[in-house]
Amino acid sequence: MASMEPYAYLQDPQVIPVELASDVKNQWSHTFELPCDLENRAMKLHKESIVIDLHNHPHRLAANMLRDFETYARSGRIAWGFEGIKKSGMTACVNGYGGSAGRRSSPNSWQFEDIIWDLGIRQADLMKHPEVTIPGTCVADIYRAKETGRCAIFADVENAGVIGNEIDRLDVLYGLGVRVLGLSYNQRNTIADGSSEDYDAGLSKFGRKVVKRMNQLGILMDFAHSGDQAILDTLEISDAPCCVSHSIPKALRNHPKAKSDDLLKKMAEADWVFAIQSVPNVTSDKPYQSIFDIADQIDHCVEVMGIDHVAVGTDAFFGNHLDLHRCISRMMGHPDIPWNGEYVDYLENPAEMPNVTRILVKRGYSDEDIKKIIGMNVVRLFEKTIG
């Protein structure tokens, strides 16, 4: 087997300037243990099913984030966790490019040229590891990945604000393989309000044009970091279903990203998909945060939305996710705040995806319903959007 190391094709051990966190084993990696009969059922199901993470970051963080985050983020070479991807059993995932971890040209995130760089250089590395990954641009790639035991990586940019006021940049991103696009990222941009704004004005006039162009191109719209009014506006005008790729239900966790039951029902009526995430201190605010919190949120969303509209979008990395948040807060000039939890037990990194299947088996879901939650609901959404 070829080397699983990132950028091995360059034959240069200094190409990444920092030590990387492991993508296979670290202090947060745990197996959710089941009785033998349930474990056998869960692992058979996980192996045979199409398993999709609707939003994650399967790359390796710096081993010492607090020291090396800035060096790594501006190095221009973010490293995939190929061994961890293999271990996860994922058939496909939607990977977020750029953002705080990809800032080669600027200390500020979400620069268009940085997105282009990150897409190009990381997809080059991805394509140099064909035994593990393939680029994903259509539903057929999911089935091709399943047949060959690989993972199809679909490109996502979490902030369409990178296009500024140039709508043709959507076509550029599509041409470079982007198939999922978040309309805004926490803050207001030229397109839509973000989930952290004090006032929620929804879509701008330009944003309405963006929705139509994304429908025409076949880009799946994501509202994980957008305000509620942007969702309501898009429900009125979009010709295709959309998604919230990584979030939580407000009924169980009051957080700026969380969505109300009323909004969840409206999304389900429009055939959208809502995916539950796994992020320390977002998933939960308890001292101990775990896959049990995620299972509770899945249960709730299934009850409110129906089994056909719920998925998993972990938003997970390989490495210390909490230290990443500390670094981002420091980068943005936010004051230090207390963090209640250190990690999300059993689902802290993408390699722990089998634990999702295990917990759903434990919760008593049927095999058919588990297949929908861990993958087929996303396949059906892709069929109606990206094709």
SVG drawing of the C-alpha trace seen along z (x, -y; Angstrom):
<svg xmlns="http://www.w3.org/2000/svg" viewBox="-45 -44 57 56">
<polyline fill="none" stroke="black" stroke-width="0.4" points="0.0,0.0 1.2,-3.5 2.1,-5.9 -0.8,-7.2 1.2,-10.3 -0.1,-13.6 1.8,-15.1 3.9,-12.0 4.2,-12.5 6.4,-15.5 9.0,-13.4 9.7,-16.2 9.3,-15.6 9.5,-19.4 6.5,-20.2 4.3,-20.6 6.0,-22.9 4.5,-21.5 4.0,-18.2 0.6,-16.7 -2.0,-15.1 -2.7,-11.4 -5.6,-10.5 -5.8,-7.0 -5.4,-7.0 -5.4,-9.6 -6.7,-10.3 -10.2,-11.0 -10.6,-7.9 -13.0,-5.3 -15.1,-2.4 -18.7,-2.5 -18.9,1.0 -22.0,3.2 -22.9,6.8 -21.5,9.2 -24.8,9.8 -25.4,6.0 -21.8,5.3 -21.9,8.0 -25.1,6.5 -23.8,2.9 -20.5,3.6 -22.1,5.7 -24.6,2.9 -21.8,0.3 -19.7,2.3 -22.6,3.0 -24.2,-0.4 -23.5,-3.7 -22.1,-5.8 -22.0,-9.6 -20.9,-12.5 -22.8,-15.5 -20.2,-17.9 -16.7,-17.2 -13.1,-18.2 -11.1,-14.9 -7.8,-16.6 -5.2,-16.5 -4.8,-19.4 -1.4,-20.5 -0.3,-18.3 0.2,-21.5 -2.6,-23.8 -2.0,-26.6 1.6,-27.0 1.4,-26.0 -2.1,-26.9 -1.1,-30.1 1.9,-28.6 -0.1,-25.6 -3.2,-27.6 -1.0,-29.9 1.3,-27.1 -1.0,-26.4 -0.8,-22.6 -3.5,-21.2 -3.0,-17.5 -5.7,-14.9 -6.0,-12.0 -6.0,-9.2 -5.6,-6.4 -8.4,-7.8 -10.7,-8.2 -10.0,-4.5 -10.8,-3.5 -14.0,-5.5 -15.8,-3.2 -17.2,-6.3 -18.4,-5.9 -18.5,-9.7 -18.2,-12.9 -18.6,-16.6 -15.4,-18.4 -15.2,-22.0 -12.4,-23.9 -10.8,-27.2 -12.0,-29.1 -9.9,-29.6 -7.6,-26.6 -6.8,-27.7 -5.5,-31.3 -2.4,-31.3 -2.7,-34.8 -4.2,-36.7 -4.6,-36.6 -8.3,-36.9 -10.4,-33.9 -12.7,-33.5 -10.6,-35.0 -11.6,-33.8 -8.0,-33.2 -7.4,-31.1 -10.4,-29.0 -9.1,-28.4 -5.6,-27.5 -7.0,-25.1 -9.3,-23.4 -6.5,-22.9 -3.7,-21.8 -5.7,-19.5 -7.5,-17.9 -4.2,-17.2 -3.1,-15.3 -6.5,-13.6 -6.1,-12.4 -2.6,-11.1 -4.1,-8.7 -6.5,-6.8 -6.4,-3.7 -8.3,-5.7 -10.2,-8.6 -11.7,-9.9 -13.1,-13.4 -16.9,-13.4 -19.0,-15.5 -22.1,-13.4 -24.2,-10.6 -22.5,-8.1 -19.2,-8.8 -20.8,-7.6 -21.7,-4.2 -18.3,-4.0 -16.6,-4.6 -18.7,-2.0 -17.9,0.6 -14.2,0.0 -13.9,-0.4 -12.9,-4.1 -14.3,-7.4 -15.7,-10.0 -14.8,-13.5 -17.3,-16.2 -16.1,-19.8 -17.9,-22.3 -17.2,-26.0 -19.1,-27.1 -19.3,-30.8 -20.6,-31.9 -19.5,-35.4 -16.2,-34.6 -17.8,-35.5 -18.3,-39.1 -20.7,-40.6 -19.5,-38.6 -22.2,-36.0 -20.1,-34.2 -17.7,-33.1 -20.4,-30.5 -19.7,-29.0 -16.0,-29.1 -16.4,-27.2 -18.7,-24.7 -16.2,-24.2 -13.5,-23.5 -15.7,-20.8 -17.7,-22.6 -21.1,-20.9 -22.1,-22.3 -22.1,-25.9 -23.1,-27.6 -24.8,-30.9 -23.3,-32.7 -20.9,-31.9 -22.2,-33.3 -21.9,-36.9 -23.7,-38.9 -22.3,-38.9 -23.6,-40.2 -25.9,-37.2 -27.5,-36.4 -27.4,-37.0 -25.5,-34.6 -26.6,-32.8 -24.7,-35.1 -26.1,-38.5 -28.2,-40.5 -30.8,-41.2 -31.9,-38.6 -32.7,-40.2 -32.5,-36.9 -31.6,-37.0 -30.4,-40.2 -31.7,-41.0 -28.3,-39.7 -28.8,-36.6 -32.0,-35.8 -30.1,-35.8 -27.5,-33.6 -30.2,-31.0 -31.5,-30.9 -28.0,-30.6 -27.2,-27.7 -30.4,-26.0 -29.3,-26.3 -25.8,-25.0 -26.8,-22.1 -25.1,-23.3 -26.6,-22.1 -27.3,-25.1 -26.4,-24.8 -27.7,-26.9 -25.7,-25.5 -24.3,-28.9 -27.1,-31.1 -29.9,-32.9 -33.4,-31.5 -34.9,-34.1 -32.5,-33.1 -34.0,-29.6 -37.5,-30.9 -36.7,-33.2 -35.1,-30.3 -38.0,-27.9 -40.1,-30.3 -37.9,-30.6 -35.6,-27.6 -36.5,-25.1 -34.6,-22.3 -34.4,-21.1 -31.5,-22.3 -29.8,-21.3 -28.6,-22.3 -25.4,-20.2 -24.3,-20.4 -26.4,-21.7 -28.6,-20.9 -32.3,-21.1 -33.0,-24.1 -35.4,-22.1 -32.5,-20.2 -29.7,-22.8 -30.2,-26.6 -27.3,-27.8 -27.1,-30.4 -26.7,-27.6 -29.7,-25.6 -33.0,-25.4 -36.5,-25.4 -39.0,-22.6 -41.2,-24.9 -38.4,-25.5 -37.4,-21.8 -41.0,-20.9 -41.0,-23.5 -37.7,-22.1 -39.1,-18.6 -42.2,-19.7 -39.9,-21.0 -37.8,-17.8 -34.7,-19.3 -32.2,-17.3 -31.0,-18.3 -27.8,-16.8 -26.7,-16.5 -23.1,-17.7 -20.5,-16.6 -18.6,-19.6 -17.5,-20.2 -19.5,-22.9 -21.9,-23.2 -23.3,-19.7 -23.8,-20.2 -22.8,-22.6 -22.4,-19.8 -19.1,-18.9 -19.3,-15.5 -20.4,-15.6 -20.8,-12.4 -22.5,-10.5 -25.4,-10.0 -26.2,-13.7 -26.0,-13.2 -28.3,-10.2 -30.8,-12.2 -30.8,-15.0 -31.2,-12.4 -34.2,-10.9 -35.7,-14.3 -35.3,-15.3 -36.7,-12.0 -39.8,-12.6 -40.2,-16.1 -39.2,-15.8 -39.6,-12.1 -37.0,-9.5 -36.4,-10.7 -35.0,-14.1 -32.3,-13.4 -28.6,-12.8 -25.2,-13.1 -22.8,-16.0 -20.1,-15.7 -18.0,-18.8 -15.2,-16.8 -11.4,-17.0 -8.4,-14.8 -6.9,-16.4 -7.8,-18.7 -11.1,-20.4 -11.4,-22.5 -7.9,-24.0 -8.9,-24.8 -11.8,-26.8 -9.5,-28.5 -7.2,-29.5 -10.1,-30.8 -11.4,-32.9 -7.9,-34.3 -7.5,-35.0 -10.9,-36.9 -10.0,-38.9 -12.7,-37.4 -12.2,-37.4 -11.3,-34.2 -14.4,-32.3 -14.8,-29.1 -15.4,-25.9 -17.4,-23.3 -16.4,-20.2 -13.1,-19.0 -14.4,-16.8 -17.4,-14.8 -16.8,-11.2 -17.1,-8.5 -17.4,-10.9 -14.6,-13.4 -13.0,-12.6 -14.1,-11.2 -12.5,-7.8 -15.2,-7.2 -18.1,-7.1 -18.7,-3.4 -19.9,-4.6 -22.8,-6.3 -24.1,-3.0 -23.4,-1.4 -25.5,-4.0 -28.4,-3.8 -28.4,0.0 -28.3,-0.5 -31.3,-2.9 -33.4,-0.3 -33.6,-1.7 -34.3,0.8 -31.6,1.5 -33.6,-0.3 -33.9,-3.4 -30.2,-3.3 -29.3,-3.2 -31.3,-6.3 -29.7,-8.3 -26.1,-7.3 -26.2,-7.7 -29.3,-7.2 -31.1,-10.4 -28.1,-12.3 -28.0,-10.2 -31.6,-11.1 -30.9,-14.8 -27.9,-14.7 -30.1,-13.1 -32.4,-16.0 -29.7,-18.7 -26.3,-17.9 -27.3,-15.0"/>
</svg>
